[in-house]
Amino acid sequence: MAFFIYGVTGHLLFLATYAWLAGFVGNLLVPRSIDSPTSDSVPLAVAIDVGLIALFGLQHSIMARPAFKRVWTRIVPQPIERATYVFASCAVTMLLIWQWRPVDLVVWDVQYLPARWLLYGLFAVGWLGVPAVSLMIHHFDLFGTRQVWLYLQGREYTPLPFRTPLLYAKVRHPLYVAWAIAFWATPMMTAGHLLFAAGMTAYMLVAVVFEERDLIAYFGHQYEEYRRRVPMFVPWLGTRSLSPVESSGGVPRPFGRRATCPNMDIGAVGKDESDDVGTFDEEFLTGASRRTSG
């Protein structure tokens, strides 16, 4: 029962953190937002903000690495490994929001009303899209709730099968796409918001390379074929060759060999990290998605 309460608490904490982050980025219903007046010198603010983004990225990436998980699950019981990742992700996200130093220099400010409302609409699409994408795979598996529920029932964790539902049939990483829209869609872009959006986008572009390598290592030819058929971020018709970024994904391993399953944006596969000491899932915020995260 303790593990179940722990997992559900982590899930609820993520939902609260996610709402706070949306309000922070969108200047909605929070006392201090990403576009609040500047209170520090610009160089100091930029240095602190870059450090916070780096900390966010390191936590999400290091805790998702197989080598780290092999050691970590000797300390943290396997049924709550995913929930613990969620707690850690929430902690670094809350720290980022709390300690963020705004830089209120305006980069753009769209005054044309239809365009302004279009950007507000895209903002909503992005922030609603993240949980919507997680529901296309297995939302509760992503946040560790399924793992603790199965443990409570005395049932063994069973991996989810490889599948490509809905948006995953169009692009391989719709969760990252939703995050990017959420970060960039704003009628008024300040320098601080631009730094945040650019930093988070850079993190996702780096993270996706490692994620793809892990997916190939785990699913082998099955995921390679999926990569050949479905683009990474932007859907288009017709056949295509892999881009240089995609080609760096690595070489698939034989099916018989145990590999670790990835990432935050692993919805296309739906496999969770907690079924074995080496398996993992690297997500942006925690989700964000476990499949994918940071």
Helices and strands as residue ranges (DSSP letters): H 2-26, H 42-62, H 66-72, G 78-80, H 81-99, E 106-109, H 113-136, H 139-142, H 145-152, G 166-169, H 174-184, E 188-190, H 191-219, H 221-229, H 244-247, G 266-268, G 273-275
